[in-house]
Amino acid sequence: MRIQAKAARARRLGLRGIALLAGCMAGATSHARDGNVFTPYLSLSYTMDDNLFRLPADVDAAQVTGRSQRGDLIRSLQAGVRGERYIGRQRLSFDISANQNRYRTYAYLDADLVNGSATWAWQLGHDLSGEIGTERVQSLTGFSEVRSTARNISTTQISRATANYALAPSWRLVGGVYDTRQRNSSVERTGGNSETEAVDGGLSYTPPSGNRLTVRARNTRASYPNRQIFLGTSVSNDFTQDDLEAEIYWQVSGQSRFSGLFAKTSRHYPDLPQRDYNGPTGRANWEWQATGKTSFNLGLKREIGAYQDFTTNYIVTDGVSLTAVRQVTAKTQIQGRLEAKTRRFLGDPGIVLNNTERRIDRVNSAGLTLSYQLAWPLVLNATLQNEKRTSNTTGFGYQDTSATLSVQLQW
């Protein structure tokens, strides 16, 4: 009875939220006429995930979770507001949202999250401009990377300040400083808490054609306050990283454009240099507007991600993706996406024997989304997603299928 009462109260709160945001529409419209924008938004979604904890096919869910159900039905309600205001040549913008996630079976995973961002896009004279911003990102982390069913809320706080100075009509000096702090609520994952500081600077060239080439150097210093203990040994995950990057935007034709970031990355671990990485990273995307209603996007990437266990300190991921979008009618759109990734678990901490076989995962996923504009400002989305991971390490392969139905109010 208590559970039913809580569910009823949650439904009443959700309906009140819809009514409140709907009442804001008139105000939002009047602000837009003044040159400033104040826009509320709301979404409600239901997701059926058939393998919530990403368990291998031969693992009995009851032995891991105490329940026979491998999947769950998740309801997500998001309410937020975004806006921007101009003060002379300065632009202030913000976006704040509250997210409520409820699980039918594994209710201990229920989470109420708050996300937000604020940015000041500043302009000084004709030649000097930049941005000062902050962002808070909260999320309930998934279970594909851990052998645990513990609930974990990840909170990331990002602050940045950037500037660019016009040397000539086509040439600009660019630079910035960045601070990122990430915290985990679960005791099991506090080893991943981190503080990262970065600074970069470079030169950007934009000819009259609108194409752009930016070359920059970046230095990053990351510290992990909670040293990890592996087999009685204290391990530091702190590192420094230097990147030399070339970022490209090229309008190949009226229907095709290319963008990419290519970097030479050197990561150094002062305490354990055998973990060091030295090699290429980056991403590339080619967009093609095949017809007025059909477009394609081909993406390639190589990136480094954090990961800590007995034999691994980071992951190098190579991936390729293909996205196709078809505007069927003025109100109906279909989007399909295929992605394949190979993930190599590297950076041996040197705690176990060096001849331990390195873990390699291969992840293939396919997704299909149908969007329909019911009536302004109401949008209905239906998504079907399948993901399969194989691994050369026992216990890390899985297959998962999820289906999501959502409705959005987009004013």
C-alpha positions as CSV (number, residue, x, y, z in Angstrom):
1,M,0.0,0.0,0.0
2,R,2.8,2.4,0.8
3,I,4.4,1.8,-2.6
4,Q,1.1,2.5,-4.3
5,A,0.7,5.7,-2.3
6,K,4.2,6.8,-3.3
7,A,3.5,6.1,-7.0
8,A,0.2,8.1,-6.8
9,R,2.0,11.0,-5.3
10,A,4.7,10.8,-8.0
11,R,2.0,10.9,-10.7
12,R,0.3,13.9,-9.1
13,L,3.7,15.7,-9.0
14,G,4.3,14.9,-12.6
15,L,0.9,16.3,-13.7
16,R,1.5,19.4,-11.6
17,G,4.9,19.8,-13.4
18,I,3.2,19.6,-16.8
19,A,0.6,22.1,-15.9
20,L,3.3,24.5,-14.5
21,L,5.4,24.3,-17.6
22,A,2.4,24.7,-19.9
23,G,1.6,27.9,-18.0
24,C,5.0,29.3,-18.8
25,M,4.5,29.2,-22.5
26,A,2.9,32.6,-22.8
27,G,5.7,34.2,-20.8
28,A,8.3,32.4,-23.0
29,T,6.8,33.8,-26.1
30,S,6.8,37.4,-24.8
31,H,10.4,37.2,-23.8
32,A,11.4,36.0,-27.3
33,R,9.8,39.1,-28.8
34,D,12.1,41.2,-26.5
35,G,15.2,39.6,-28.0
36,N,15.6,37.3,-25.0
37,V,14.5,33.7,-24.8
38,F,13.0,31.8,-21.9
39,T,12.0,28.3,-22.9
40,P,10.6,25.5,-20.7
41,Y,10.7,21.9,-21.8
42,L,9.4,18.6,-20.6
43,S,9.8,14.9,-21.5
44,L,8.4,11.6,-20.3
45,S,9.8,8.3,-21.4
46,Y,9.4,4.6,-20.6
47,T,12.3,2.2,-21.4
48,M,12.2,-1.6,-21.3
49,D,15.7,-3.0,-20.9
50,D,16.0,-6.8,-21.0
51,N,19.5,-7.0,-19.5
52,L,19.8,-4.1,-17.0
53,F,23.0,-5.3,-15.4
54,R,24.7,-6.4,-18.6
55,L,25.0,-10.0,-17.4
56,P,26.4,-12.8,-19.6
57,A,23.9,-15.2,-21.1
58,D,25.1,-18.1,-18.8
59,V,24.7,-16.1,-15.6
60,D,21.6,-16.6,-13.4
61,A,20.3,-13.2,-12.5
62,A,19.0,-14.5,-9.2
63,Q,22.5,-15.4,-8.0
64,V,23.6,-11.8,-8.7
65,T,20.6,-9.7,-7.8
66,G,18.5,-11.9,-5.7
67,R,15.7,-11.7,-8.3
68,S,15.0,-13.7,-11.4
69,Q,14.3,-10.7,-13.6
70,R,17.2,-9.7,-15.8
71,G,15.5,-6.6,-17.1
72,D,13.4,-3.7,-15.8
73,L,10.9,-1.0,-16.9
74,I,12.3,2.5,-16.3
75,R,10.2,5.7,-16.2
76,S,12.1,8.9,-16.7
77,L,10.6,12.4,-16.2
78,Q,12.6,15.5,-17.1
79,A,11.5,19.1,-16.6
80,G,13.7,22.1,-17.3
81,V,14.1,25.5,-18.6
82,R,16.7,27.1,-20.9
83,G,17.2,30.8,-21.8
84,E,19.5,33.5,-23.0
85,R,19.7,37.2,-22.6
86,Y,21.6,39.8,-24.5
87,I,23.2,42.8,-22.7
88,G,24.8,44.9,-25.4
89,R,27.3,42.6,-27.2
90,Q,27.3,40.1,-24.3
91,R,25.2,37.0,-24.3
92,L,24.2,35.1,-21.1
93,S,22.7,31.7,-21.4
94,F,21.6,28.9,-19.0
95,D,20.0,25.5,-19.0
96,I,18.8,23.7,-15.9
97,S,16.7,20.5,-15.6
98,A,15.5,18.1,-12.9
99,N,15.4,14.4,-13.8
100,Q,13.4,11.7,-12.0
101,N,14.1,8.0,-12.8
102,R,12.0,5.2,-11.4
103,Y,12.6,1.5,-11.7
104,R,9.6,-1.0,-11.5
105,T,11.6,-4.0,-10.2
106,Y,15.0,-2.7,-8.9
107,A,13.6,0.3,-7.1
108,Y,16.8,0.8,-5.1
109,L,18.2,2.4,-8.3
110,D,15.6,5.2,-8.3
111,A,17.4,8.5,-8.7
112,D,16.5,12.2,-8.7
113,L,19.1,14.2,-10.6
114,V,19.8,17.9,-11.3
115,N,21.8,19.1,-14.3
116,G,22.6,22.6,-15.3
117,S,24.9,24.9,-17.2
118,A,25.5,28.7,-17.5
119,T,27.6,30.5,-20.1
120,W,28.8,34.1,-20.6
121,A,29.8,34.7,-24.2
122,W,31.8,37.9,-23.9
123,Q,33.0,40.4,-26.5
124,L,35.6,43.1,-25.9
125,G,35.9,45.5,-28.8
126,H,36.0,44.0,-32.3
127,D,38.9,41.6,-31.9
128,L,38.7,39.9,-28.5
129,S,36.0,37.5,-27.5
130,G,35.5,34.2,-25.6
131,E,33.4,32.3,-23.1
132,I,33.2,31.7,-19.4
133,G,31.0,28.8,-18.4
134,T,30.2,26.1,-15.9
135,E,28.3,22.9,-16.2
136,R,27.0,20.2,-13.7
137,V,26.2,16.8,-15.0
138,Q,24.6,14.1,-12.9
139,S,23.8,10.6,-14.1
140,L,23.1,7.1,-12.8
141,T,26.0,5.1,-14.2
142,G,25.4,1.9,-16.1
143,F,26.7,-1.6,-15.4
144,S,28.6,-2.5,-18.6
145,E,32.0,-1.7,-17.0
146,V,31.6,-3.2,-13.5
147,R,30.8,-6.6,-12.0
148,S,28.5,-5.0,-9.4
149,T,24.9,-4.1,-9.1
150,A,25.5,-1.2,-6.6
151,R,23.8,2.1,-7.3
152,N,26.2,4.9,-8.3
153,I,25.5,8.5,-9.0
154,S,28.2,10.2,-11.0
155,T,28.5,14.0,-10.5
156,T,30.8,16.0,-12.8
157,Q,31.5,19.7,-12.4
158,I,33.1,21.4,-15.4
159,S,34.4,25.0,-15.5
160,R,36.0,26.7,-18.5
161,A,37.3,30.0,-19.7
162,T,38.2,30.5,-23.4
163,A,39.4,33.5,-25.5
164,N,40.3,34.2,-29.1
165,Y,41.9,37.2,-30.6
166,A,41.7,38.3,-34.2
167,L,45.2,38.9,-35.6
168,A,43.8,39.5,-39.2
169,P,40.4,38.8,-40.9
170,S,41.2,35.1,-41.3
171,W,43.6,34.5,-38.4
172,R,42.9,34.1,-34.7
173,L,44.8,33.2,-31.6
174,V,42.8,30.7,-29.5
175,G,43.2,29.4,-26.0
176,G,41.5,28.3,-22.8
177,V,41.7,26.8,-19.3
178,Y,39.5,24.0,-18.1
179,D,38.8,22.4,-14.7
180,T,36.8,19.1,-14.3
181,R,35.9,17.4,-11.1
182,Q,34.2,14.0,-11.0
183,R,32.7,12.2,-8.0
184,N,31.0,8.9,-7.5
185,S,28.5,8.1,-4.7
186,S,29.2,4.4,-4.5
187,V,32.1,3.4,-2.2
188,E,33.1,0.8,-4.8
189,R,33.8,3.5,-7.4
190,T,35.5,6.2,-5.3
191,G,38.8,5.1,-6.9
192,G,37.5,6.8,-10.1
193,N,37.0,10.2,-8.4
194,S,39.2,12.6,-10.3
195,E,40.3,16.3,-10.6
196,T,41.5,17.4,-14.0
197,E,43.1,20.7,-15.1
198,A,43.9,21.5,-18.7
199,V,45.2,24.5,-20.6
200,D,45.5,24.9,-24.4
201,G,46.5,27.4,-27.0
202,G,46.8,27.6,-30.7
203,L,46.1,29.3,-34.0
204,S,43.0,29.2,-36.2
205,Y,42.6,30.0,-39.9
206,T,39.2,30.7,-41.5
207,P,39.3,31.7,-45.1
208,P,36.4,33.5,-46.9
209,S,35.0,30.1,-48.0
210,G,34.1,29.4,-44.3
211,N,36.3,26.3,-44.0
212,R,38.5,26.2,-40.9
213,L,41.8,24.8,-39.7
214,T,42.9,25.1,-36.0
215,V,46.2,23.9,-34.6
216,R,46.6,23.8,-30.9
217,A,48.7,22.3,-28.1
218,R,47.0,21.1,-24.9
219,N,48.4,20.0,-21.5
220,T,46.3,18.0,-19.0
221,R,47.0,17.1,-15.5
222,A,44.7,14.6,-13.8
223,S,44.8,13.5,-10.1
224,Y,42.9,10.7,-8.4
225,P,42.7,11.6,-4.7
226,N,41.8,8.1,-3.6
227,R,44.8,5.8,-4.2
228,Q,43.7,2.3,-5.0
229,I,44.9,-0.8,-3.1
230,F,45.6,-3.8,-5.3
231,L,46.9,-7.0,-3.7
232,G,48.3,-4.9,-0.8
233,T,50.0,-2.4,-3.1
234,S,49.0,1.3,-3.2
235,V,48.6,2.5,-6.8
236,S,48.5,6.1,-8.0
237,N,46.4,6.8,-11.2
238,D,47.6,10.4,-11.6
239,F,48.9,11.3,-15.1
240,T,49.9,14.1,-17.3
241,Q,48.9,14.3,-21.0
242,D,50.2,16.4,-23.9
243,D,48.2,16.6,-27.1
244,L,49.2,18.3,-30.4
245,E,45.9,18.7,-32.3
246,A,44.8,19.7,-35.8
247,E,41.0,20.4,-36.1
248,I,39.5,20.7,-39.5
249,Y,36.1,21.8,-40.9
250,W,35.7,21.6,-44.7
251,Q,32.6,22.3,-46.7
252,V,33.4,19.8,-49.5
253,S,30.3,20.8,-51.6
254,G,26.8,22.1,-51.1
255,Q,25.7,18.7,-50.0
256,S,28.8,17.4,-48.2
257,R,31.1,18.5,-45.4
258,F,33.9,17.0,-43.4
259,S,35.1,17.6,-39.9
260,G,37.8,16.0,-37.8
261,L,40.2,16.3,-35.0
262,F,43.6,14.6,-35.3
263,A,46.0,14.4,-32.4
264,K,49.3,13.1,-31.3
265,T,48.7,12.1,-27.7
266,S,51.4,11.4,-25.0
267,R,50.1,10.2,-21.6
268,H,52.6,9.7,-18.8
269,Y,52.1,8.1,-15.3
270,P,54.9,9.4,-13.0
271,D,54.7,6.5,-10.5
272,L,54.4,3.7,-13.1
273,P,55.8,4.7,-16.5
274,Q,55.1,1.2,-17.9
275,R,51.5,2.4,-18.2
276,D,52.4,5.3,-20.6
277,Y,50.7,5.8,-23.9
278,N,52.2,7.4,-27.0
279,G,50.2,7.4,-30.2
280,P,47.4,8.9,-32.4
281,T,43.9,9.8,-31.2
282,G,41.1,11.7,-32.8
283,R,37.8,11.6,-34.7
284,A,36.5,12.3,-38.2
285,N,33.0,12.8,-39.5
286,W,31.7,13.0,-43.1
287,E,28.2,14.3,-43.6
288,W,26.3,13.9,-46.9
289,Q,22.9,15.4,-47.7
290,A,22.1,12.9,-50.4
291,T,18.6,14.4,-51.2
292,G,16.4,17.0,-49.6
293,K,15.0,14.4,-47.3
294,T,17.9,11.9,-46.8
295,S,21.3,12.4,-45.1
296,F,24.1,10.2,-44.0
297,N,26.9,10.6,-41.4
298,L,30.0,8.4,-41.3
299,G,32.2,8.6,-38.2
300,L,35.6,7.2,-37.2
301,K,37.3,7.7,-33.8
302,R,40.2,6.6,-31.6
303,E,40.0,7.7,-28.0
304,I,41.5,7.0,-24.5
305,G,39.2,6.3,-21.6
306,A,39.9,5.7,-17.9
307,Y,39.6,2.2,-16.4
308,Q,41.2,0.7,-13.4
309,D,41.7,-2.9,-12.3
310,F,44.5,-5.3,-11.7
311,T,45.9,-5.3,-15.2
312,T,44.4,-2.2,-16.8
313,N,44.7,1.5,-16.4
314,Y,43.0,2.9,-19.5
315,I,41.1,1.8,-22.6
316,V,42.0,2.6,-26.2
317,T,38.8,2.5,-28.3
318,D,38.7,2.4,-32.1
319,G,35.2,2.9,-33.5
320,V,33.2,3.4,-36.7
321,S,29.6,4.5,-37.0
322,L,27.1,5.1,-39.8
323,T,23.9,7.2,-39.3
324,A,21.1,7.6,-41.8
325,V,18.2,10.0,-41.5
326,R,15.1,10.1,-43.7
327,Q,12.5,12.8,-43.5
328,V,9.5,10.7,-44.5
329,T,6.9,13.5,-44.3
330,A,6.8,17.0,-42.8
331,K,6.0,15.4,-39.4
332,T,7.7,12.0,-39.6
333,Q,11.4,11.2,-39.4
334,I,13.3,7.9,-39.3
335,Q,16.9,7.5,-38.1
336,G,19.0,4.4,-38.1
337,R,22.5,4.0,-36.6
338,L,25.1,1.2,-36.8
339,E,28.3,1.2,-34.7
340,A,31.2,-1.1,-34.2
341,K,33.9,-0.6,-31.5
342,T,37.1,-2.4,-30.5
343,R,38.3,-1.7,-27.0
344,R,41.8,-2.6,-25.8
345,F,42.5,-2.6,-22.1
346,L,46.0,-1.3,-21.7
347,G,48.3,0.4,-19.1
348,D,49.5,-2.5,-17.0
349,P,50.0,-1.3,-13.4
350,G,52.7,-4.0,-13.0
351,I,51.0,-5.6,-10.0
352,V,50.3,-8.9,-11.6
353,L,52.4,-10.9,-14.1
354,N,53.1,-9.0,-17.3
355,N,52.2,-12.1,-19.4
356,T,48.6,-11.7,-18.4
357,E,46.5,-11.6,-21.6
358,R,45.2,-8.2,-22.4
359,R,41.5,-7.9,-22.4
360,I,39.9,-7.0,-25.8
361,D,36.2,-6.3,-26.2
362,R,34.3,-5.9,-29.5
363,V,31.0,-4.1,-29.2
364,N,28.4,-4.0,-32.1
365,S,25.2,-2.0,-31.8
366,A,22.2,-1.1,-34.0
367,G,19.5,1.4,-33.3
368,L,16.3,2.7,-35.0
369,T,14.3,5.8,-34.0
370,L,11.0,7.0,-35.3
371,S,10.0,10.6,-34.5
372,Y,6.5,12.0,-35.1
373,Q,5.4,15.6,-34.6
374,L,1.9,15.0,-33.1
375,A,0.9,18.6,-32.8
376,W,3.1,21.6,-31.9
377,P,4.9,21.4,-29.5
378,L,4.3,17.7,-28.9
379,V,6.9,15.2,-30.3
380,L,6.6,11.4,-30.0
381,N,9.8,9.2,-30.3
382,A,10.1,5.4,-30.4
383,T,13.5,3.8,-30.3
384,L,14.7,0.2,-30.5
385,Q,18.3,-0.5,-29.6
386,N,20.4,-3.7,-29.6
387,E,23.9,-4.1,-28.4
388,K,26.2,-7.1,-28.3
389,R,29.7,-7.3,-26.7
390,T,32.1,-10.2,-27.0
391,S,35.3,-10.4,-25.0
392,N,38.4,-12.6,-24.8
393,T,38.0,-12.4,-21.0
394,T,35.4,-14.6,-19.4
395,G,32.4,-12.9,-17.8
396,F,32.4,-9.7,-19.8
397,G,30.3,-10.6,-22.9
398,Y,26.6,-9.8,-23.0
399,Q,23.7,-9.0,-25.3
400,D,21.1,-6.3,-24.5
401,T,17.9,-5.1,-26.2
402,S,16.0,-2.0,-25.1
403,A,12.9,-0.2,-26.4
404,T,12.0,3.4,-25.4
405,L,8.8,5.3,-26.0
406,S,9.0,9.0,-25.1
407,V,6.9,12.2,-25.5
408,Q,8.5,15.6,-25.5
409,L,7.1,19.1,-25.2
410,Q,9.5,21.3,-27.3
411,W,8.5,24.9,-27.4
